Amino acid sequence: MTADGSGNSIDGTGYAGTFTAGTFPTATAVEELCQFAADDLELALATYGVDEIPTGHHARAQHVAKYQAAALVEDSYRDDPDGSASATSSNVALYLKGVAGLAALINGQAEQGGGTLPGGAERGWAGMS
């Protein structure tokens, strides 16, 4: 749900379609969470021995990171300290499965090379909201 600062649904359905300065979470907060998700993906891939994401796999990396971003956004406004919210749990499960699949794909095609995924603000896909 995208809500205003008082917790009210923007359009009465629970979905506004975008994050703004007047929603909770705000667009800025979502951008920060997307950056965290991108960083998380790089760290997670490193545990599989992947320190470079070939250029041809950037779109898939973005897709996988979106699940982590969705879980972080969901957690940012849920009062669910044990993490049992089904949407969050589902996104985390899809993210973990995606990380493993992406790592396997990259490790299986390492001879094709590619390039290093830019870090920080240089990521073309960090703004996933």
Phi, psi and omega in degrees: 000137171256119186237162175280181183299341178266001180087009180274138176300137182296316186243011179087345180261346184102355182229128178257343178091346179201162175259140180226183175292340182262004180257165172235118359288160180284164177300321179296316179297320180294319177300318178296318178294324176296321177296317177301318180297318178297317177296317178302319180298315179299318179294318180296317179296327179299329178292343176262008180082014180263113177247356175223139175255113179304143183310321181294350181250006181298319181296319178293321178299318178298316180301314180295316181297332180299326178294318178294318178300316180298318179295319179294319178296314180301315179294333184292338180235003178268141172264077187219073188299336181269001175070025185270000180302129187297320181295317179296312180299319179296316179295320179296317179298316178295322178297311182298320177295319179295321178299312181298317180293318179295317178298317179297319179297313181295314181296329179282343182238025185300331182291346179282346178067205180151265182175175179265135178292128180301151180258167174054224185290346180286349179295126177287345185243012183294329179276084188262009184285000000 
